[in-house]
């Protein structure tokens, strides 16, 4: 059999070139600043030069700088608030998604629109409204306010991650589990939740990252007298006085590597599970 060696027409070649060029430009705009950040983290300079050569002094400064105690306290606060709020938001968002999924068409549409409102609304509006709420009901300043505030803006993202998995699930599976003798709780935990677990994991990761990244809501609601700082608020208070010191570039690079490694791990696990399912399907 003779293979076709038909070449692309000039118009198609030009179109293909511009498509690839456009994709390259978009990727460059998105990732070039991140790449530069990682590169300059090895310069130990705030002036974006390598006068001191390629070194790891900025990374060492994370542990040896005069600001290290405050920095590590801020990192600890960030991880604590993000962990607690994202876990609670994931649980609340998952059960809320199941409830929304089982609503009638009109009620479901209404609740979905209400769920999207905190996402599309300006963050400063939500920050001030939460502050008014906390002051009105006399919530104590500190971690309690911050955790509640982070749960409030993280939960809608979990709902948006879990609902598509519920919609793609066979609606008869839950009923089949009940018919086979499982009680509602067992059918939920043993059948439904494992099926929608990828959406739950995605929702948790998104909630955790959003909580770590938040500045406006945290800055307005942390309380001036508490002295609590997260990573974002500490960066703001430090950078507005002396600008970004070199160790900040090292911290940003570490965060980038950790997040990238987590995403790659999650995707590799998904690929391995899918390959295993394909092998089992072929055997059957």
Secondary structure as UniProt FT lines:
FT   HELIX           10..40
FT   TURN            41..44
FT   TURN            51..52
FT   HELIX           57..64
FT   TURN            66..67
FT   HELIX           68..101
FT   HELIX           105..120
FT   HELIX           123..136
FT   TURN            137..138
FT   TURN            141..142
FT   HELIX           143..168
FT   HELIX           172..179
FT   TURN            180..181
FT   HELIX           184..187
FT   HELIX           188..192
FT   HELIX           193..213
FT   HELIX           216..221
FT   TURN            224..226
FT   HELIX           231..242
FT   HELIX           246..283
//
